[in-house]
Amino acid sequence: MITLYWFPDSNYANGIGVFKAWEKSKSDPMVHNFVKYLVNWVAGTKLIFILLLIVILLTADDRSLIFTGTAMVVSIASFFWRLFPLIKKMDQAGEIDPQNYSAVLGWMIFGFITIFLVATLIAISSS
């Protein structure tokens, strides 16, 4: 989220710089403004998720934590429905630098899902 807001050109921490289209969009101010808008929209959505999750983790009862964990698993898993096939296609077409970034991102997202799934299962078994 920090990278998207303040360092979108970055190739690290899921910066938009990995997409060759990011640089290309800069040649058309109208397209680049639209792309920047979408990048900031994603960053804002991540900020909402993170802050809501923190509030829920600090204030929720056990039952709410189980529902929260389930919601996090489902919402994060949605990455594999639309976003992963698209980034994999772009990666295979040479539109992403570094190459195979889609695989790294896929494993990272899978890791987040696993963490929330394990935490949810622990919460279920301890209640």
N, C-alpha and C positions, 0 to 999 in steps of 0.2 A: 504494500500500500504506500509506504514512504517512497519507494522507488518510482511508482507510477505518478505520484504527485510532484516530486521534486527532481527526479533523475530519470525521466521516461526514456532517454536515449541509451540508458544502460543496457548492457548485455548480461547483467547479473541480477539476481533477486527478482526474476520474472519481469525485467524491464522490457519495454517495447522495442528496444534496439536490436533484439534478435530477429525481428521481422524486417526483411529487406524493403518491404512496402512502406515502412515507417519513413525511411529516408526519401523514398520516391514520392511519398505524399507531400513532402516539403516543397516540391516544385510546383504544386498547385495549392495556393493559399486556401481556397474554399474546401478542398478535400482534406488538407492538413488540419484546418480548424475543426472539421467534422470528426476526424480521427482523434484529435486531442480531446474533444468533447466526450467521445466514447471512452477514451482512456481514463479521463477524470471521473466519468460515471462509474466505471469499474472500481476505481480506487475508493470512491465514496461508498459503494456497495460493500466493499471489503471492510471499510471503517465501521459501517453499521453492524455488520456481522460480528466483528471483533468486540466492539463495545457492548452489544447486546449479550454476547456470550459471557463476557466478564461479569456483567450485572447478574445474569442468570446463575453463573457459577458461585457468586458470592451470596446470593439471596434465596436461591430456590431450595425447596424441600426435595427429598429423595425421588419422589414420583415425578416431579417436574424435571429433575436432572435426567431421568431415564428417557422421558419424552424429548428433551433437548438433544441428548446424544443420538437418538433415533433420527430426529430431524436433521442433525448435522450430517450423519452418514448418508441419508437420502439426498440432501441438497448438494453435498460435495460430490457424490457419485454421479450426479447429473452431468458432470464434466465429461464423462465417458459417452454420453448420449450424443452430444452435438459438438462440443469443443475439441475433444481428442481426435475424432475422425478428420476434422478440418485442419488442425495443426499437423497431424500426421501427413495429410495430403500435401500441405505446403512444404513440409520438411522433405518429403520425397521428391518434390518438384524443385528443390534447391532454393526455396524462398526464405529459408531460416538459416541463420548463422549464429552459433555453431550447428553443424549438421548433427542429426540425431537428438536434437534438443527435445523433440516431442516425446521420445522414449524416457528421457530424464524427467521431464515434467509429469509424464504418466505415472512413473514410479513414485514421484514425490506426492502426487495427489492420492495414489493408492496408500501411501504411508499415512497420510492424514486420515483417510477413511479407516484404516486399521486401528489407529490410535483412538478415534472416537468410538469405534465398534468395541474394542477391548474395554474402554472406560465404561461404556454402557452395560456391557455384560457383567463387569465387576459391580456396578451399581445395582443391577438386577439381582445378582447373587447375594449381595449384602443386605438387601431389603427384606 
